[in-house]
Amino acid sequence: MNKDLNKEDILYKKRHSIAHVMAEAVRDLFPNTKIAIGPPIKDGFYYDFEFKKQITEDSLLDIENRMREILKTGSSFEKEIISVEQALEIFKDEPYKIDLIKNFDLQNEISIYKSHKFVDLCRGPHVDNMNKIDPKAFKLTSIAGAYWRGNEKNTMLTRIYGTLWNNEKELRSYLNLREEIKKRDHRKLGKELDLFSIHEEIGPGLVFFHPNGAKIRALIEDFWREEHSKNGYDILFTPHVGKSWLWQTSGHLDFYKDSMFEKIEMDKSDYYLKPMNCPFHIAIYNTGRHSYRDLPFRWAELGTVYRYEKIGALHGIMRARGFTQDDAHIICTHSQVVDEIKEVLRFAIYMWNKFGFNNLKAYLSTKPDKSVGNDADWEMSLKVLEEALSDFKVPYEIDKGGGAFYGPKIDLKIVDSLEREWQMSTIQFDFNLPERFNMTYTAEDGKEKRPFMIHRALLGSIERFFGILVEHYGGAFPLWLSPIQAVIIPVNNIVEDYAIKVFNKFKNEGIRIKLDNSSSRMNAKIREYQAKKIPYMFIIGEREVAEERISIRTRTNEQINGIELNEALKFILLKVKDKEI
């Protein structure tokens, strides 16, 4: 559990308490406002309101000032246990509180908290009094819409977010980080660097990669294919739709239908866009008979899937409705499982290191209350996963009962340059689909046995990974991933012939290079290409022509003067070949 969400943690209590203070301040400033719920969350708190007249972010400062006035009273937070009848009377003018009370489990006590002039339904905990909260250590950060109970059929409420820390220094540090996150937002940089777009009028959650973004994506996917080929995987391609019986058999229509697009009727049959690739890979397996000598099969696919995410959950290319999974399935025997899992984990760590992520964390999810498969398989698979994590010295936590009903798993999280954790790679045992689709192989004793199936994603969704990569590097991609690696800037027309010679020499060696012989001033060009995060600018003047050299300016303003042409080419080619970060 995240430390900030531990109910015994002092920050949790402070954030819970200041949410009540915010609600009181809103009530004071906007007397007819209806109050919903206001919990602490990671890094802060929020409260949902129904305003008679919609407020704007301009109102947040007034609310903050009123909150500080309330905090100065030093009022205590006092818990009181009341009856249902008392609760209904106290909150008779608050429809959202009444809704909560009527849906309470009546075996549980109803508790309220009183502070200053405010009363709220609440289980707590809170700080003892408002003096425990530093009035300089909080800030209201934003306003958003939120449906009551998260149901889009219900009233749209106004959610006010805030953050609170132990002191002003911690608050400033957090706000500075937020500003850096805003600068690096993949949606902002995606537009500035002309990487991708999303067109609401064509389809929310569907990503259009522009030439620059498509080049980076192609480089990622080419590297992915190359490494999978080296590591013994075969590449598959499977359809985008399948008949309903496939998804009924797999269990998706029973357990996952709300996240699938509506059925498509064709040829008097029902089809569904695929939300996952697994059943298609199984279909390929079941086209023939297999011996233990054939196994393991390592089958990988960059398979585009479609999931019906709610509009409010969509977030640029990080959370989309159409995206490509770097999916793979390993089908193997019992005796092969240990080596296969260890190899997957090694491969995952290698891939993340190559993209510049060296800080990895892992979570091992164990058997939930409801599951399929026998106890012996669960025990064996958990032991294998633990052994693999220990061998590779990856720090991990146990997520007790967090496994899927069909098998335990390892979830790998990467930590980016802003110290944010991202859930990425998954290594998942599956005791369910081999049974549902009657997968078998002929064992050494001649008997038919059920193979083990391991689901495995390394980068996760290519689109989401792309967005994380944008934010991790702030758009300044490593040289090998940059859509344009260098720009030639001649200082005048006299040197143009030599500039063309340099351009052709580098282009013929596979360097993605551009020649800018426009009439703009040299310094303006340098500023432009630094803003576009181009790694290198080759400055060519008359001295460079005379000595057959170039001068290099980097996007970080470093200068390398008069480097010999072949030496410069070798320098860049080596960085690209080594995929230097």
Helices and strands as residue ranges (DSSP letters): G 3-5, H 10-29, E 34-35, E 40-41, E 44-50, G 57-59, H 60-71, E 78-82, H 84-90, H 95-102, E 110-115, E 118-121, G 130-132, E 138-147, G 148-150, E 156-164, H 168-184, H 186-192, E 196-198, E 207-209, H 211-230, E 234-235, E 241-243, H 244-250, H 252-255, G 257-259, E 264-266, E 269-273, H 278-285, E 297-306, G 311-313, E 322-332, G 334-336, H 337-354, E 360-365, H 375-391, E 396-399, E 409-415, E 421-430, H 433-436, E 441-442, E 448-449, E 452-461, H 462-473, G 479-481, E 486-490, G 493-495, H 496-508, E 513-515, H 522-531, E 536-540, H 542-547, E 549-554, E 559-564, H 565-577
